[in-house]
């Protein structure tokens, strides 16, 4: 599966990228929402995994823009901040799946496998 990983925390981004690659996924990374949009304009992806709390263009804003431009792109959102989870309930542009940090890799893989079947 070709995955775009959007995470502003370098350590988290690098760790997740390595773990996803170990599980045989083709992963491209973006350090913020603006970089993610540029990458999405140039290549097709099977899935986007994005942090919600990022500077400049938040994950919420990124999801909204992706729903407009790439409506068929499945999106997994993740955050460690409870207030960000509450914003999802009020947001019309919800992700397909949500993971609260910290999460186990098998939780993420379970979601990815369910997407492969659909």
CORRA-V67270 format. One record per backbone hydrogen bond with DSSP energy under -1.0 kcal/mol. NH is the residue of the N-H (numbers start at 0). CO is the residue of the C=O. If there is no record, write none. Layout:
nh = {NH & NH}
co = {CO & CO}
This chain:
nh = {2 & 3 & 4 & 5 & 6 & 12 & 13 & 14 & 15 & 16 & 17 & 18 & 19 & 20 & 21 & 22 & 23 & 24 & 25 & 27 & 29 & 35 & 36 & 37 & 38 & 39 & 40 & 42 & 45 & 46 & 47 & 48 & 49 & 50 & 51 & 56 & 58 & 61 & 62 & 63 & 64 & 65 & 66 & 67 & 68 & 69 & 72 & 75 & 76 & 77 & 78 & 84 & 85 & 86 & 95 & 96 & 98 & 100 & 106 & 107 & 108 & 109 & 110 & 111 & 112 & 113 & 114 & 115 & 116}
co = {25 & 46 & 27 & 48 & 29 & 8 & 9 & 10 & 11 & 12 & 13 & 14 & 15 & 16 & 17 & 18 & 20 & 19 & 0 & 2 & 4 & 31 & 32 & 33 & 34 & 35 & 36 & 38 & 1 & 1 & 73 & 3 & 75 & 5 & 77 & 54 & 51 & 57 & 58 & 59 & 60 & 61 & 62 & 63 & 64 & 65 & 69 & 47 & 96 & 49 & 98 & 80 & 81 & 82 & 74 & 74 & 76 & 78 & 103 & 103 & 104 & 105 & 106 & 107 & 108 & 109 & 110 & 111 & 112}
